[in-house]
Amino acid sequence: MEIRLLQYFLKVAETQNITQAAADLHITQPTLSRQIHAFEERLQTNLFIRDNKKLTLTDSGRFLKAKAEELVALDQKTEQEFATYQDRELTGKVTIGCIESDNSTFLAKIMKTMRKKTRPGDL
């Protein structure tokens, strides 16, 4: 199931009206109607009782609503945690061993450049 479809379904369940839900979601009413209808066909069940511009959840709809709320909340939490994860700085100590040779001069130059690029107290 796509999170987007679950979000559409939840908005329709909340507003009990396709037109209002479509406006809230910034999509057209026919598009949302088609999406909900295709979703019901895929699940092979009616999610709503349609009655004169008001939609009421069926038993299947109430079951899906509970699960959809969990999934959408988990999706949002994961995105937030991932953003936090991405913002973390890499920290720690690096230990480098080098024997005296031509490489030691090269390594000293690299370390000097690194020290200039890092914050004071990091090294």
C-alpha positions as CSV (number, residue, x, y, z in Angstrom):
1,M,0.0,0.0,0.0
2,E,1.2,3.5,-0.8
3,I,1.4,5.9,2.1
4,R,-0.1,8.6,-0.2
5,L,-3.3,6.5,-0.7
6,L,-3.6,5.9,3.0
7,Q,-3.3,9.7,3.6
8,Y,-6.0,10.3,1.0
9,F,-8.2,7.7,2.6
10,L,-7.6,9.2,6.1
11,K,-8.5,12.7,4.8
12,V,-11.8,11.4,3.3
13,A,-12.6,9.6,6.5
14,E,-11.9,12.8,8.5
15,T,-13.9,15.1,6.3
16,Q,-16.6,12.6,5.3
17,N,-16.7,14.4,2.0
18,I,-14.7,13.8,-1.2
19,T,-14.9,17.4,-2.4
20,Q,-13.7,18.8,0.9
21,A,-11.0,16.2,1.2
22,A,-9.8,16.9,-2.3
23,A,-9.6,20.6,-1.5
24,D,-7.6,19.9,1.6
25,L,-5.3,17.6,-0.3
26,H,-4.9,20.1,-3.2
27,I,-6.0,17.6,-5.8
28,T,-9.1,17.5,-8.0
29,Q,-12.3,15.9,-6.8
30,P,-12.5,13.4,-9.7
31,T,-8.9,12.4,-9.1
32,L,-9.5,11.7,-5.5
33,S,-12.8,9.8,-6.3
34,R,-10.9,7.6,-8.8
35,Q,-8.1,7.0,-6.3
36,I,-10.5,5.9,-3.5
37,H,-12.6,3.8,-5.9
38,A,-9.4,2.0,-7.2
39,F,-8.2,1.5,-3.6
40,E,-11.6,-0.1,-2.7
41,E,-11.3,-2.4,-5.8
42,R,-7.8,-3.4,-4.9
43,L,-8.9,-4.2,-1.4
44,Q,-12.0,-5.9,-2.7
45,T,-14.3,-4.1,-0.2
46,N,-16.2,-0.9,0.3
47,L,-14.5,1.4,2.7
48,F,-17.4,4.0,2.8
49,I,-21.1,4.0,2.8
50,R,-22.0,6.8,0.3
51,D,-25.1,8.8,1.4
52,N,-26.0,12.1,-0.2
53,K,-22.6,13.9,-0.1
54,K,-21.6,12.3,3.2
55,L,-19.3,9.3,3.5
56,T,-19.4,7.0,6.5
57,L,-16.9,4.3,7.2
58,T,-17.9,0.7,6.9
59,D,-16.5,-1.9,9.3
60,S,-13.7,-2.5,6.8
61,G,-13.1,1.2,6.6
62,R,-12.9,1.5,10.4
63,F,-10.4,-1.3,10.5
64,L,-8.3,0.2,7.7
65,K,-8.5,3.7,9.4
66,A,-6.8,2.3,12.6
67,K,-4.1,0.6,10.6
68,A,-3.6,3.6,8.3
69,E,-3.2,5.9,11.2
70,E,-0.5,3.7,12.6
71,L,1.3,3.4,9.3
72,V,1.2,7.1,8.5
73,A,2.4,8.0,12.0
74,L,5.3,5.5,11.6
75,D,6.2,6.9,8.2
76,Q,6.3,10.5,9.6
77,K,8.3,9.4,12.6
78,T,10.8,7.5,10.4
79,E,11.2,10.6,8.1
80,Q,11.9,12.8,11.2
81,E,14.4,10.3,12.7
82,F,16.1,10.0,9.3
83,A,16.4,13.7,9.0
84,T,18.0,13.9,12.5
85,Y,20.2,11.0,11.6
86,Q,21.4,12.7,8.4
87,D,22.3,15.9,10.4
88,R,24.5,14.2,12.8
89,E,28.2,15.0,12.6
90,L,30.7,12.3,12.4
91,T,32.8,12.3,15.6
92,G,35.5,10.3,17.1
93,K,39.2,9.8,17.2
94,V,41.4,8.8,14.3
95,T,44.8,7.2,15.0
96,I,47.3,7.0,12.2
97,G,50.6,5.2,12.4
98,C,53.4,5.9,10.0
99,I,57.0,4.9,9.8
100,E,59.6,7.6,9.0
101,S,59.9,7.8,5.3
102,D,58.9,10.1,2.4
103,N,55.3,9.4,3.4
104,S,55.7,11.0,6.8
105,T,56.3,14.4,5.4
106,F,53.2,14.0,3.1
107,L,51.1,12.8,6.1
108,A,52.2,15.8,8.2
109,K,51.1,18.2,5.5
110,I,47.7,16.5,5.3
111,M,47.3,16.6,9.0
112,K,48.1,20.3,9.1
113,T,45.5,21.0,6.4
114,M,42.9,19.0,8.4
115,R,43.7,20.8,11.6
116,K,43.0,24.2,9.8
117,K,39.7,23.0,8.5
118,T,38.4,21.7,11.8
119,R,37.1,23.6,14.8
120,P,39.5,24.5,17.6
121,G,39.7,21.7,20.2
122,D,38.6,19.0,17.9
123,L,42.1,17.6,17.4
